[in-house]
């Protein structure tokens, strides 16, 4: 089962280039626990709008039944918060 679906126009932090995007996505699929990336996703809780997840949690079986819809990728949590701030303005 697919654990991650990506928005067609991803938000990326300045530390991630579009040239690296295919490699990052492949690493998230093959070895997410060793990929140091934060994902900005649609919230799993209906009362929230967005969530921030570290890629090390993707191997958990929970995400087989609750796949993530990803709006953005960053290398740090602070960058994720900054992207969310831009998205909501």
N, C-alpha and C positions, 0 to 999 in steps of 0.2 A: 504494500500500500504506500502511496505517496505521502510523505510526512510534511512536505513543504511545497507550496505553490507560490510563485513569484508574481507580483504585480508587473504589468507590462512596462511601466516606467518607474523603475526603482529609484528611491532616494539613496544616494551614496554619500558617505562622509568624504571630506577632502583627502583623507588618508587612503582611500580606496579608488583606484582608477578603473575606468570602464574596460581597459585592456586586461585587468586582472579579474574581471567579473566571472568569466567562464571558468577559470581555475578555482575561484572561491566557491562557486556553485557546485563544481565537481567534488571538491573537498568536503563540502557540507553534506553531500549525498553519500560519499564513500567512507569518510572518517570524521564525522562531526565533532566527536569528543576531543580531537586534537586540533581542530580549527578554532582559532581564537577570534571569533566574530560575534557581534551582537546583532540580533534580528529585531526589527521593529515590525510588529505583527498586529493583525486585527485581534482585538481582545477576546479571550475565551469566555470571560464573564460578561453577560449581556449588559450589565450596568456600567461597564467601562468602554472606552473607545479604542485605545491602543495598549499594547504590552511591549515590554522589552525582555527578550530572552537571550541568554548566552548559548552559543552553539553546543556546549558540552551537555546540555540537557536533551538534545534531539534523540539520542539513542534510547531514551526511555520508551517503553511500550505504550504509554499513554498517548503518544503522538501518532500511533498507528490508527487509533480511533478518533483522534482529535487533531487532524492536520492543521498546520499553521499557514495563514495567508500572509506573505511577507511584503511589506511596503518599503522597507529600507534595510540597509546593511551598514554597519559601522565597526570600527576596531576598538572603541572604548564606550563605556556607558555614558560618559559625559558627551561624547559626540552624538550618541543616540538621543539624549535629552535635547541637545541643540537642534537636531533634525526634526524632532517632534514639535519643538517650538516653532520652527519654520513652517511645518505642515499645517499647524493650527492657526496661523495668522492669516 
